[in-house]
Amino acid sequence: MAAGQATPLRRREHDQTSQSASRKPVPSLFAMEGGSSEPPQWLYETVAFHAPEIFRPAYRQKIEPLLDPRRSRAILQMISSRRMRVGPLDIRDITRHAAQQKPLARLPRLPAETLRSGVQLLIDIGPSMEPFSQDTNALVIDVMSIVGAGAEIRYFRACPLRGVLDAETGLTVRYDPPPQGRPVLVATDLGIGGALGGLPRSRPAEWRMFGDTLRRRGSAVTVLVPYPQRRLPTWSPATLRVLGWDRSLSVRAVRHPSRGR
């Protein structure tokens, strides 16, 4: 037999030793019951736990949204609506034209709230708004479900006049106002959160210019600020309807901001 080649007897002994070693568990760090050196039988029958496939957050308590879910849809629908003459027929106006024997170029209608103009949603993704990213993401989903294809989504940092992010390249480009009369909804802290990450906070003059630009185009601007009403800035111009973005916000406050909550 060649040198270095194991005999059949030694090979069988080696295989039996390997199989016995593979069946034995890792030596326990704890003393066995009764001073026995042999592990208990259940140790051979125990199946190892598998790692969970689904990621579970470190916290168990669900983070409550800023808006009350029972009225959030009604609030966003009212903010995104525009009052136009698209309601029922104006019978009084039609009767007046008939009495004066004047032709009607088109059928007059009464004013009504409508979503047909769409809405421009501007989301602040600056460092000071990072704690509210869950709410801004939900806001985008809710507005798109309410307005549909008429929802125009734009992202910015600090103030839209500094530029918005291009959806394809991610680069900052010039902000373009929406079409004439389209409502605008802005989610931002108006600089309340301070200057973080090297980004200067927005200035009141920037927001005044922003409001004036959209007012000239006939667009109503609503700003949702993720802070209580008492922390809202006192310098907000009349061209911006600033609302506290929290659980106390109601449909009444959106319809009549000056009457409180």
C-alpha positions as CSV (number, residue, x, y, z in Angstrom):
1,M,0.0,0.0,0.0
2,A,1.3,3.4,-0.9
3,A,2.9,5.6,1.7
4,G,0.6,8.2,3.2
5,Q,-2.6,6.3,2.1
6,A,-4.9,5.4,5.0
7,T,-5.9,1.7,5.4
8,P,-9.7,0.8,5.0
9,L,-9.9,0.2,8.8
10,R,-8.4,3.6,9.7
11,R,-10.7,5.3,7.1
12,R,-13.8,3.8,8.7
13,E,-12.7,4.8,12.2
14,H,-12.0,8.4,10.8
15,D,-15.5,8.6,9.2
16,Q,-17.2,7.4,12.4
17,T,-15.3,9.9,14.5
18,S,-16.3,12.8,12.0
19,Q,-20.0,11.8,12.1
20,S,-20.0,11.7,15.9
21,A,-18.4,15.1,16.1
22,S,-20.9,16.6,13.6
23,R,-23.9,15.4,15.7
24,K,-22.5,16.9,18.9
25,P,-23.6,20.4,19.7
26,V,-21.3,23.2,20.7
27,P,-20.1,22.7,24.3
28,S,-22.5,24.3,26.8
29,L,-21.2,27.1,29.0
30,F,-23.6,25.9,31.7
31,A,-23.2,23.0,34.0
32,M,-25.4,20.0,33.2
33,E,-28.0,18.7,35.6
34,G,-26.8,16.1,38.0
35,G,-23.2,16.8,37.1
36,S,-23.5,14.8,33.8
37,S,-21.0,15.6,31.1
38,E,-23.5,14.6,28.3
39,P,-25.9,17.3,26.9
40,P,-29.6,16.6,27.3
41,Q,-31.5,14.9,24.5
42,W,-33.6,18.0,23.7
43,L,-30.5,19.9,22.7
44,Y,-30.2,17.6,19.7
45,E,-33.8,18.1,18.7
46,T,-34.0,21.9,19.0
47,V,-34.4,23.8,15.7
48,A,-32.5,27.1,15.4
49,F,-34.6,30.3,15.1
50,H,-34.6,31.9,11.7
51,A,-33.9,35.6,11.2
52,P,-37.1,37.6,10.6
53,E,-37.6,38.4,6.9
54,I,-39.8,41.5,7.6
55,F,-38.2,44.6,9.0
56,R,-39.7,45.7,12.3
57,P,-39.1,49.2,13.6
58,A,-37.4,49.7,16.9
59,Y,-40.5,51.5,18.3
60,R,-43.8,49.8,18.9
61,Q,-46.1,52.7,19.3
62,K,-47.5,54.1,16.0
63,I,-46.6,57.7,15.2
64,E,-49.9,59.6,15.0
65,P,-50.3,61.8,11.9
66,L,-50.4,65.6,12.3
67,L,-54.0,65.9,11.0
68,D,-56.9,64.1,12.5
69,P,-57.7,61.2,10.1
70,R,-61.4,61.7,10.6
71,R,-61.3,65.1,8.9
72,S,-58.0,65.3,7.0
73,R,-59.6,64.4,3.7
74,A,-62.3,67.1,4.0
75,I,-59.6,69.7,5.0
76,L,-57.3,68.9,2.1
77,Q,-60.2,68.9,-0.3
78,M,-61.3,72.3,0.8
79,I,-57.8,73.7,0.6
80,S,-57.4,72.3,-3.0
81,S,-60.7,73.6,-4.2
82,R,-61.4,76.7,-6.1
83,R,-64.7,78.6,-6.3
84,M,-65.9,78.8,-9.9
85,R,-69.3,79.2,-11.6
86,V,-69.8,75.5,-12.2
87,G,-72.7,74.9,-9.9
88,P,-76.4,74.6,-10.7
89,L,-78.0,76.8,-13.3
90,D,-78.6,80.4,-12.2
91,I,-82.3,80.6,-12.8
92,R,-82.6,84.2,-11.7
93,D,-80.0,85.3,-14.2
94,I,-81.6,83.2,-17.0
95,T,-85.1,84.7,-16.1
96,R,-83.7,88.2,-16.2
97,H,-82.2,87.7,-19.7
98,A,-85.5,86.2,-20.9
99,A,-87.5,89.1,-19.5
100,Q,-85.2,91.6,-21.3
101,Q,-85.3,89.5,-24.4
102,K,-81.5,89.2,-24.4
103,P,-79.8,86.1,-25.9
104,L,-77.6,83.9,-23.7
105,A,-74.1,83.3,-25.0
106,R,-73.8,80.5,-22.4
107,L,-75.9,79.2,-19.6
108,P,-75.1,81.0,-16.3
109,R,-74.3,78.9,-13.3
110,L,-74.0,79.5,-9.6
111,P,-70.6,79.5,-7.9
112,A,-69.4,76.2,-6.3
113,E,-66.2,74.7,-5.0
114,T,-64.5,72.5,-7.5
115,L,-61.2,70.6,-8.0
116,R,-61.2,71.0,-11.7
117,S,-58.4,73.6,-11.6
118,G,-56.0,71.1,-9.8
119,V,-53.6,72.1,-7.1
120,Q,-49.8,72.8,-6.9
121,L,-48.4,71.0,-3.8
122,L,-45.0,72.3,-2.7
123,I,-43.2,70.2,-0.1
124,D,-40.3,71.5,1.9
125,I,-37.6,68.8,2.2
126,G,-35.0,70.9,4.1
127,P,-33.3,69.6,7.2
128,S,-35.7,71.3,9.5
129,M,-38.6,69.4,8.0
130,E,-37.0,65.9,8.3
131,P,-38.8,65.1,11.5
132,F,-42.1,65.5,9.6
133,S,-41.2,63.4,6.5
134,Q,-43.8,60.8,7.4
135,D,-46.5,63.4,7.3
136,T,-45.3,65.1,4.1
137,N,-45.2,61.7,2.3
138,A,-48.7,61.0,3.5
139,L,-49.8,64.5,2.4
140,V,-48.6,63.8,-1.2
141,I,-50.5,60.5,-1.3
142,D,-53.7,62.1,0.1
143,V,-53.6,65.1,-2.2
144,M,-53.0,62.9,-5.3
145,S,-55.9,60.6,-4.3
146,I,-58.2,63.6,-3.9
147,V,-57.2,65.8,-6.9
148,G,-55.9,63.0,-9.2
149,A,-54.0,64.0,-12.3
150,G,-54.5,67.7,-11.5
151,A,-52.1,67.5,-8.6
152,E,-48.7,69.1,-9.4
153,I,-46.0,68.0,-6.9
154,R,-42.8,70.0,-6.4
155,Y,-40.1,69.8,-3.8
156,F,-37.9,72.6,-2.4
157,R,-35.7,73.6,0.5
158,A,-36.4,76.7,2.7
159,C,-38.5,78.6,0.1
160,P,-39.7,77.8,-3.5
161,L,-38.2,81.1,-4.8
162,R,-34.7,79.5,-4.2
163,G,-35.6,76.8,-6.7
164,V,-37.3,73.4,-6.8
165,L,-35.9,70.0,-7.5
166,D,-36.2,68.6,-11.0
167,A,-38.0,65.3,-10.9
168,E,-35.7,63.7,-13.5
169,T,-32.3,65.0,-12.7
170,G,-32.7,65.9,-9.0
171,L,-31.0,69.3,-9.7
172,T,-32.4,72.6,-8.5
173,V,-34.2,74.5,-11.2
174,R,-36.2,77.7,-11.3
175,Y,-39.7,77.7,-9.7
176,D,-42.5,78.2,-12.2
177,P,-45.8,79.4,-10.8
178,P,-48.9,77.3,-11.6
179,P,-51.4,78.1,-14.3
180,Q,-53.7,81.1,-13.7
181,G,-56.0,80.6,-10.7
182,R,-54.7,77.2,-9.6
183,P,-54.6,76.9,-5.8
184,V,-51.3,76.3,-4.1
185,L,-50.6,74.3,-1.0
186,V,-47.3,74.6,0.8
187,A,-46.0,72.3,3.5
188,T,-43.1,74.1,5.3
189,D,-42.1,75.4,8.7
190,L,-41.5,79.0,7.4
191,G,-38.0,78.9,9.1
192,I,-39.3,78.1,12.6
193,G,-37.1,75.1,12.8
194,G,-34.0,77.2,12.4
195,A,-30.9,76.9,10.1
196,L,-29.8,73.2,10.0
197,G,-27.3,71.4,7.9
198,G,-25.7,74.6,6.6
199,L,-29.0,75.7,4.9
200,P,-30.0,79.3,5.8
201,R,-33.5,79.6,7.1
202,S,-36.1,81.3,4.9
203,R,-36.6,85.0,5.3
204,P,-40.0,86.8,5.6
205,A,-39.2,88.9,2.6
206,E,-38.9,85.7,0.5
207,W,-42.4,84.5,1.5
208,R,-43.9,88.0,0.9
209,M,-42.5,88.0,-2.6
210,F,-43.7,84.5,-3.1
211,G,-47.3,85.4,-2.0
212,D,-47.4,88.5,-4.1
213,T,-46.3,86.6,-7.2
214,L,-49.1,84.1,-6.8
215,R,-51.7,86.6,-5.9
216,R,-51.1,88.4,-9.2
217,R,-51.9,85.2,-10.9
218,G,-55.1,84.7,-9.0
219,S,-53.8,81.7,-7.0
220,A,-54.9,81.2,-3.4
221,V,-51.9,80.1,-1.2
222,T,-52.3,77.9,1.9
223,V,-49.3,77.1,4.1
224,L,-49.4,74.2,6.5
225,V,-46.9,74.7,9.3
226,P,-46.2,71.6,11.5
227,Y,-46.4,73.6,14.7
228,P,-49.2,74.7,17.0
229,Q,-51.0,77.9,16.3
230,R,-49.2,79.7,19.1
231,R,-45.9,79.2,17.3
232,L,-46.9,80.5,13.9
233,P,-45.0,83.6,12.8
234,T,-46.6,87.0,13.2
235,W,-45.0,88.4,10.1
236,S,-46.9,86.2,7.6
237,P,-48.4,88.4,4.9
238,A,-52.0,88.6,4.0
239,T,-51.3,86.8,0.7
240,L,-50.6,83.6,2.5
241,R,-53.2,81.7,4.5
242,V,-51.0,80.1,7.3
243,L,-52.5,77.3,9.3
244,G,-51.1,75.3,12.2
245,W,-50.6,71.7,10.9
246,D,-51.8,69.7,14.0
247,R,-54.7,67.8,15.4
248,S,-56.6,71.0,16.3
249,L,-57.0,72.1,12.7
250,S,-60.6,71.8,11.6
251,V,-62.7,72.3,8.5
252,R,-64.2,75.5,10.1
253,A,-60.7,76.9,10.6
254,V,-59.9,76.3,6.9
255,R,-63.2,77.9,5.7
256,H,-63.0,80.9,8.1
257,P,-59.4,81.3,9.3
258,S,-60.2,84.5,11.2
259,R,-62.8,82.8,13.4
260,G,-60.4,80.4,15.1
261,R,-60.7,76.7,15.5
